[in-house]
Amino acid sequence: MSIATTISTAQAVAFRGYRGLRLAGDSWGKAGDPAVLLLHGTGQTRHSWKQTGIRLAANGFRVVALDTRGHGDSGWARTAAEYTMDTLAADVCSVIDEMGEPVTIVGASLGGLTGLQVAGELGATRVRKLVLVDVVPRIERGQGSRRIRSFMEGNPGGFVSLEEAADAIAAYLPHRTRPRSPEGLRRNLKLRSDGRWHWHWDPQFLRKPEQDLHAWVPKLEAAARELGIPILVVRGAVSDVVSREAVEQFLAVVPTAQLVELGGAGHTAAGDDNDAFTNAVVEFV
């Protein structure tokens, strides 16, 4: 693995995850600077972190944005059973082992929960700080979660054009200003042999085994409390996945946690208001 020495241009890096699965990443910054590991949410890729990675590198950090297994350019698991939270956490632990130094983890949604589990497993000497982007262990299991799943299950036959994919995103995220050009979607879609654009994730990911929340949620909350590390929760003020009440409950359980709320942002808070999000993360990190 080599690490980028420039700030504005990412360098591609690769790691070995659980049982040797190849994990793709982008890196900014230089070796020797404090390390930050960026973990995206379900259905996203490492490219969602580009501006945040550049800003963190400009402020003296070595940044790695990782594609979760089954997403982007990382390898796909053989079966849906290999997409459990334990497996995702094992991937990240392997990456941190390979990086060879303590890290700050910034995780959005699924990436945040993965980061919290990893921090609980590795301890405060290896995970120094944690940013949870619109996620706490007690997320809402209602309309917001169903909306995300419906979007990911939609269009199984792909799209005839990037513009058609942009239409789907605009319907899914009506609160977000639509980009003038759909060209940026090339990073999250793949043109397959059928001549259509498909999302860059493994459909099996949605069929992974259900988590036992009754045991897992208290375990994550206990890990967050016992770690004693600084934790920042960044909530989208109009999120339909993480309620203000759930965040306040988490803050009551974890005395080292603090909250920043982004007005007008939803569950995809980092992308909805990237400037405000990045400012909050840079200040905290």
WOBEL-V95556 format. One record per residue. N is the residue number from 1. SS is DSSP state (a for helix, b for strand, c for the rest). OMEGA is omega in radians with two decimals (* if undefined). Layout:
{{N	SS	OMEGA} {N	SS	OMEGA}}
This chain:
{{1	c	3.02} {2	c	-3.06} {3	c	-3.07} {4	c	3.10} {5	c	3.09} {6	c	-3.09} {7	c	-3.02} {8	c	-3.11} {9	c	3.14} {10	c	3.01} {11	b	3.12} {12	b	3.09} {13	b	3.13} {14	b	-3.13} {15	b	3.03} {16	b	3.11} {17	c	-3.13} {18	a	-3.12} {19	a	2.99} {20	a	-3.14} {21	c	-3.12} {22	b	3.11} {23	b	-3.11} {24	b	3.12} {25	b	2.97} {26	b	-3.13} {27	b	3.01} {28	b	3.08} {29	c	-3.05} {30	c	3.13} {31	c	3.13} {32	c	3.07} {33	c	3.10} {34	b	-2.99} {35	b	3.04} {36	b	3.13} {37	b	-3.08} {38	b	-3.10} {39	b	-3.07} {40	c	3.13} {41	c	3.14} {42	c	3.08} {43	c	3.11} {44	c	3.06} {45	c	3.14} {46	a	-3.07} {47	a	3.12} {48	a	-3.08} {49	a	-2.95} {50	a	-3.07} {51	a	3.09} {52	a	3.11} {53	a	3.13} {54	a	-3.11} {55	a	3.13} {56	a	3.11} {57	a	3.12} {58	a	3.12} {59	c	2.98} {60	c	3.12} {61	b	2.98} {62	b	-2.95} {63	b	3.02} {64	b	3.01} {65	b	-2.97} {66	b	2.91} {67	c	3.05} {68	c	3.09} {69	c	-3.11} {70	c	-3.12} {71	b	3.03} {72	c	-3.08} {73	c	3.06} {74	c	3.14} {75	c	3.07} {76	c	3.09} {77	c	-3.13} {78	c	-3.10} {79	c	3.10} {80	a	-3.12} {81	a	3.14} {82	a	3.05} {83	a	3.12} {84	c	3.10} {85	a	3.11} {86	a	3.12} {87	a	3.11} {88	a	3.12} {89	a	3.12} {90	a	3.06} {91	a	-3.06} {92	a	3.08} {93	a	3.12} {94	a	3.11} {95	a	-3.14} {96	a	3.05} {97	a	-3.10} {98	a	3.10} {99	a	2.99} {100	c	3.13} {101	c	3.09} {102	c	-3.11} {103	b	2.82} {104	b	3.13} {105	b	3.00} {106	b	-3.06} {107	b	3.11} {108	b	3.05} {109	c	3.12} {110	a	3.12} {111	a	3.11} {112	a	3.10} {113	a	3.07} {114	a	3.14} {115	a	3.12} {116	a	3.09} {117	a	3.12} {118	a	3.13} {119	a	3.12} {120	a	-3.13} {121	a	-3.05} {122	a	3.11} {123	c	-3.01} {124	c	3.13} {125	c	-3.10} {126	c	3.00} {127	b	-2.98} {128	b	3.13} {129	b	-3.09} {130	b	3.05} {131	b	3.12} {132	b	-3.05} {133	b	-3.11} {134	c	3.06} {135	c	2.91} {136	c	-3.09} {137	c	-3.10} {138	c	3.11} {139	c	3.13} {140	c	3.14} {141	c	-3.07} {142	c	-3.00} {143	a	-3.10} {144	a	3.13} {145	a	3.12} {146	a	3.14} {147	a	3.12} {148	a	-3.11} {149	a	3.13} {150	a	3.12} {151	a	-3.10} {152	a	3.13} {153	a	-3.11} {154	c	3.09} {155	c	3.14} {156	c	3.11} {157	c	3.12} {158	c	-3.07} {159	b	3.13} {160	c	-3.11} {161	c	3.05} {162	a	3.13} {163	a	3.11} {164	a	3.07} {165	a	3.10} {166	a	3.08} {167	a	-3.14} {168	a	3.13} {169	a	3.13} {170	a	3.10} {171	a	-3.13} {172	a	-3.10} {173	c	-3.06} {174	c	-3.14} {175	c	-3.06} {176	c	3.08} {177	c	-3.10} {178	c	3.10} {179	c	3.13} {180	c	-3.12} {181	c	3.11} {182	a	-3.02} {183	a	3.13} {184	a	-3.13} {185	a	3.11} {186	a	-3.12} {187	a	-3.08} {188	c	3.13} {189	b	3.13} {190	b	3.10} {191	b	-3.08} {192	c	-3.07} {193	c	3.10} {194	c	3.12} {195	c	-3.12} {196	c	3.14} {197	b	-3.14} {198	b	3.06} {199	b	-3.01} {200	c	3.05} {201	b	-3.11} {202	c	3.12} {203	a	3.12} {204	a	-3.10} {205	a	-3.13} {206	a	-3.14} {207	a	3.14} {208	c	-3.13} {209	c	3.11} {210	c	3.11} {211	c	3.05} {212	c	-3.00} {213	a	-3.12} {214	a	3.10} {215	a	-2.99} {216	a	-3.08} {217	a	3.08} {218	a	3.12} {219	a	3.12} {220	a	3.13} {221	a	3.12} {222	a	3.12} {223	a	3.14} {224	a	-3.13} {225	a	-3.04} {226	a	-3.13} {227	a	-3.13} {228	c	-3.13} {229	c	3.06} {230	b	3.12} {231	b	3.08} {232	b	3.01} {233	b	3.08} {234	b	-3.09} {235	b	2.96} {236	b	-3.02} {237	c	3.13} {238	c	3.13} {239	c	3.03} {240	c	3.13} {241	c	-3.14} {242	c	-3.12} {243	c	3.08} {244	a	3.13} {245	a	3.13} {246	a	3.11} {247	a	-3.14} {248	a	3.07} {249	a	3.11} {250	a	3.13} {251	a	3.12} {252	a	-3.12} {253	a	-3.03} {254	c	-3.04} {255	c	-3.14} {256	c	-3.10} {257	b	3.07} {258	b	-3.04} {259	b	2.88} {260	b	-3.14} {261	b	-3.12} {262	b	-3.14} {263	c	3.12} {264	c	3.14} {265	c	3.09} {266	c	-3.10} {267	c	3.09} {268	c	-2.97} {269	a	-3.08} {270	a	3.13} {271	a	-3.10} {272	a	3.10} {273	c	-2.99} {274	a	-3.13} {275	a	-3.14} {276	a	3.11} {277	a	-3.08} {278	a	3.09} {279	a	-3.13} {280	a	-3.12} {281	a	-3.14} {282	a	-3.14} {283	a	-3.12} {284	a	-3.09} {285	c	*}}
